[in-house]
Amino acid sequence: MAAGFSRAQVDAVAALANLDLTDDEVALFAIQLGNILDYAVQVQNIDTTGVPPTASVVTAVAERDDVVMPSLDRAAALANAPDGHPDAGLFKVPRVIG
């Protein structure tokens, strides 16, 4: 049972992600996303009768004691940073949101 994913849906997701896709990519992603949805439906249809709910799948605790160690020197950390300001401990990064 194919869930399908339309070209319009792929275009909408691509617009949200600010992606410029070719027609071939849109067609390919429509098929791939449809296959992912089909697989999700298969997983949802698995009979889990008698399987107790699981709060965590971790069976072994991998904890360690905290060890205080010196951190990286500020000047070294900012040495290759674009537009770094060592006195403030900051550097500029490109704007990524609006």
PyRosetta script that sets phi, psi and omega in degrees:
from pyrosetta import init, pose_from_sequence

init()
pose = pose_from_sequence("MAAGFSRAQVDAVAALANLDLTDDEVALFAIQLGNILDYAVQVQNIDTTGVPPTASVVTAVAERDDVVMPSLDRAAALANAPDGHPDAGLFKVPRVIG")
pose.set_psi(1, 106.1)
pose.set_omega(1, -177.2)
pose.set_phi(2, -80.8)
pose.set_psi(2, 124.2)
pose.set_omega(2, 178.7)
pose.set_phi(3, -73.7)
pose.set_psi(3, -35.1)
pose.set_omega(3, 178.3)
pose.set_phi(4, 72.5)
pose.set_psi(4, 154.6)
pose.set_omega(4, 178.0)
pose.set_phi(5, -147.4)
pose.set_psi(5, 119.6)
pose.set_omega(5, -175.4)
pose.set_phi(6, -79.5)
pose.set_psi(6, 161.6)
pose.set_omega(6, 176.8)
pose.set_phi(7, -61.7)
pose.set_psi(7, -36.4)
pose.set_omega(7, 180.0)
pose.set_phi(8, -64.4)
pose.set_psi(8, -38.3)
pose.set_omega(8, 178.5)
pose.set_phi(9, -67.3)
pose.set_psi(9, -41.0)
pose.set_omega(9, 178.0)
pose.set_phi(10, -64.0)
pose.set_psi(10, -43.0)
pose.set_omega(10, 178.1)
pose.set_phi(11, -60.9)
pose.set_psi(11, -39.8)
pose.set_omega(11, 179.8)
pose.set_phi(12, -65.3)
pose.set_psi(12, -43.5)
pose.set_omega(12, 178.8)
pose.set_phi(13, -66.1)
pose.set_psi(13, -41.0)
pose.set_omega(13, 179.1)
pose.set_phi(14, -62.8)
pose.set_psi(14, -38.5)
pose.set_omega(14, 178.5)
pose.set_phi(15, -65.5)
pose.set_psi(15, -41.2)
pose.set_omega(15, 177.7)
pose.set_phi(16, -62.1)
pose.set_psi(16, -35.8)
pose.set_omega(16, -179.1)
pose.set_phi(17, -89.5)
pose.set_psi(17, 2.6)
pose.set_omega(17, -180.0)
pose.set_phi(18, 57.9)
pose.set_psi(18, 44.6)
pose.set_omega(18, 179.0)
pose.set_phi(19, -106.8)
pose.set_psi(19, 139.1)
pose.set_omega(19, 175.9)
pose.set_phi(20, -105.3)
pose.set_psi(20, 102.0)
pose.set_omega(20, -174.7)
pose.set_phi(21, -101.1)
pose.set_psi(21, 146.7)
pose.set_omega(21, 173.2)
pose.set_phi(22, -77.7)
pose.set_psi(22, 166.6)
pose.set_omega(22, 177.8)
pose.set_phi(23, -61.4)
pose.set_psi(23, -37.5)
pose.set_omega(23, 178.7)
pose.set_phi(24, -64.7)
pose.set_psi(24, -40.4)
pose.set_omega(24, 179.0)
pose.set_phi(25, -66.3)
pose.set_psi(25, -40.6)
pose.set_omega(25, 178.6)
pose.set_phi(26, -61.2)
pose.set_psi(26, -44.5)
pose.set_omega(26, 179.4)
pose.set_phi(27, -63.8)
pose.set_psi(27, -43.7)
pose.set_omega(27, 179.6)
pose.set_phi(28, -63.6)
pose.set_psi(28, -46.4)
pose.set_omega(28, -178.3)
pose.set_phi(29, -66.7)
pose.set_psi(29, -31.9)
pose.set_omega(29, 176.8)
pose.set_phi(30, -61.9)
pose.set_psi(30, -42.5)
pose.set_omega(30, 178.0)
pose.set_phi(31, -66.7)
pose.set_psi(31, -47.6)
pose.set_omega(31, -177.0)
pose.set_phi(32, -64.4)
pose.set_psi(32, -42.8)
pose.set_omega(32, 179.1)
pose.set_phi(33, -67.0)
pose.set_psi(33, -36.5)
pose.set_omega(33, 174.8)
pose.set_phi(34, -61.8)
pose.set_psi(34, -40.9)
pose.set_omega(34, 178.0)
pose.set_phi(35, -63.9)
pose.set_psi(35, -38.3)
pose.set_omega(35, 178.1)
pose.set_phi(36, -63.9)
pose.set_psi(36, -44.3)
pose.set_omega(36, 178.3)
pose.set_phi(37, -63.1)
pose.set_psi(37, -40.3)
pose.set_omega(37, 177.2)
pose.set_phi(38, -59.9)
pose.set_psi(38, -42.2)
pose.set_omega(38, 179.6)
pose.set_phi(39, -65.4)
pose.set_psi(39, -39.3)
pose.set_omega(39, 178.0)
pose.set_phi(40, -61.8)
pose.set_psi(40, -38.8)
pose.set_omega(40, 177.0)
pose.set_phi(41, -63.7)
pose.set_psi(41, -41.9)
pose.set_omega(41, 178.0)
pose.set_phi(42, -60.5)
pose.set_psi(42, -43.6)
pose.set_omega(42, -179.3)
pose.set_phi(43, -65.1)
pose.set_psi(43, -40.4)
pose.set_omega(43, -180.0)
pose.set_phi(44, -65.4)
pose.set_psi(44, -25.5)
pose.set_omega(44, -177.9)
pose.set_phi(45, -88.4)
pose.set_psi(45, 1.6)
pose.set_omega(45, 178.9)
pose.set_phi(46, -69.5)
pose.set_psi(46, 133.3)
pose.set_omega(46, 179.2)
pose.set_phi(47, -76.5)
pose.set_psi(47, 114.6)
pose.set_omega(47, 180.0)
pose.set_phi(48, -109.5)
pose.set_psi(48, 21.3)
pose.set_omega(48, 177.8)
pose.set_phi(49, -59.3)
pose.set_psi(49, 129.3)
pose.set_omega(49, 179.1)
pose.set_phi(50, 86.0)
pose.set_psi(50, -2.6)
pose.set_omega(50, 178.0)
pose.set_phi(51, -95.1)
pose.set_psi(51, 117.2)
pose.set_omega(51, -177.4)
pose.set_phi(52, -68.4)
pose.set_psi(52, 147.9)
pose.set_omega(52, 175.9)
pose.set_phi(53, -60.5)
pose.set_psi(53, 145.2)
pose.set_omega(53, -178.8)
pose.set_phi(54, -115.3)
pose.set_psi(54, 123.8)
pose.set_omega(54, 177.9)
pose.set_phi(55, -80.7)
pose.set_psi(55, -30.8)
pose.set_omega(55, -179.1)
pose.set_phi(56, -153.6)
pose.set_psi(56, 142.2)
pose.set_omega(56, 178.4)
pose.set_phi(57, -96.7)
pose.set_psi(57, -1.3)
pose.set_omega(57, 179.5)
pose.set_phi(58, -76.7)
pose.set_psi(58, 122.9)
pose.set_omega(58, -178.4)
pose.set_phi(59, -102.6)
pose.set_psi(59, -18.4)
pose.set_omega(59, 180.0)
pose.set_phi(60, -124.9)
pose.set_psi(60, 140.3)
pose.set_omega(60, 178.6)
pose.set_phi(61, -88.8)
pose.set_psi(61, 125.1)
pose.set_omega(61, -178.4)
pose.set_phi(62, -112.8)
pose.set_psi(62, 62.8)
pose.set_omega(62, -179.8)
pose.set_phi(63, -98.8)
pose.set_psi(63, 154.7)
pose.set_omega(63, 176.3)
pose.set_phi(64, -141.0)
pose.set_psi(64, 158.7)
pose.set_omega(64, 177.1)
pose.set_phi(65, -71.8)
pose.set_psi(65, 145.1)
pose.set_omega(65, 174.2)
pose.set_phi(66, -72.3)
pose.set_psi(66, 136.8)
pose.set_omega(66, 179.0)
pose.set_phi(67, -120.9)
pose.set_psi(67, 122.7)
pose.set_omega(67, 178.3)
pose.set_phi(68, -76.2)
pose.set_psi(68, 124.8)
pose.set_omega(68, -180.0)
pose.set_phi(69, -136.5)
pose.set_psi(69, 154.3)
pose.set_omega(69, 178.1)
pose.set_phi(70, -67.2)
pose.set_psi(70, 143.7)
pose.set_omega(70, 178.6)
pose.set_phi(71, -87.5)
pose.set_psi(71, 173.5)
pose.set_omega(71, 179.4)
pose.set_phi(72, -65.0)
pose.set_psi(72, 137.1)
pose.set_omega(72, 178.2)
pose.set_phi(73, -59.2)
pose.set_psi(73, 136.4)
pose.set_omega(73, -176.7)
pose.set_phi(74, -57.1)
pose.set_psi(74, -45.3)
pose.set_omega(74, -179.0)
pose.set_phi(75, -62.2)
pose.set_psi(75, -40.3)
pose.set_omega(75, 178.7)
pose.set_phi(76, -67.3)
pose.set_psi(76, -39.2)
pose.set_omega(76, -179.4)
pose.set_phi(77, -66.0)
pose.set_psi(77, -34.6)
pose.set_omega(77, -177.3)
pose.set_phi(78, -96.4)
pose.set_psi(78, -0.2)
pose.set_omega(78, -174.6)
pose.set_phi(79, -58.7)
pose.set_psi(79, -40.4)
pose.set_omega(79, -177.8)
pose.set_phi(80, -107.2)
pose.set_psi(80, 9.5)
pose.set_omega(80, -179.3)
pose.set_phi(81, -75.7)
pose.set_psi(81, 139.6)
pose.set_omega(81, 177.8)
pose.set_phi(82, -69.9)
pose.set_psi(82, 130.5)
pose.set_omega(82, 176.7)
pose.set_phi(83, 53.5)
pose.set_psi(83, 48.8)
pose.set_omega(83, -178.4)
pose.set_phi(84, -75.9)
pose.set_psi(84, 149.6)
pose.set_omega(84, 177.1)
pose.set_phi(85, -125.8)
pose.set_psi(85, 88.2)
pose.set_omega(85, -175.0)
pose.set_phi(86, -57.2)
pose.set_psi(86, -34.6)
pose.set_omega(86, -179.1)
pose.set_phi(87, -64.1)
pose.set_psi(87, -37.3)
pose.set_omega(87, -179.3)
pose.set_phi(88, -90.7)
pose.set_psi(88, -17.5)
pose.set_omega(88, -177.6)
pose.set_phi(89, 75.7)
pose.set_psi(89, 28.3)
pose.set_omega(89, -175.9)
pose.set_phi(90, -127.6)
pose.set_psi(90, 162.7)
pose.set_omega(90, 169.9)
pose.set_phi(91, -147.9)
pose.set_psi(91, 153.8)
pose.set_omega(91, -178.1)
pose.set_phi(92, -81.1)
pose.set_psi(92, 144.2)
pose.set_omega(92, 174.1)
pose.set_phi(93, -126.0)
pose.set_psi(93, 156.5)
pose.set_omega(93, 179.1)
pose.set_phi(94, -63.6)
pose.set_psi(94, 143.7)
pose.set_omega(94, 177.4)
pose.set_phi(95, -68.4)
pose.set_psi(95, 131.7)
pose.set_omega(95, -178.8)
pose.set_phi(96, -119.0)
pose.set_psi(96, -12.2)
pose.set_omega(96, -180.0)
pose.set_phi(97, -120.3)
pose.set_psi(97, 122.9)
pose.set_omega(97, 174.8)
pose.set_phi(98, 33.2)
pose.dump_pdb("model.pdb")
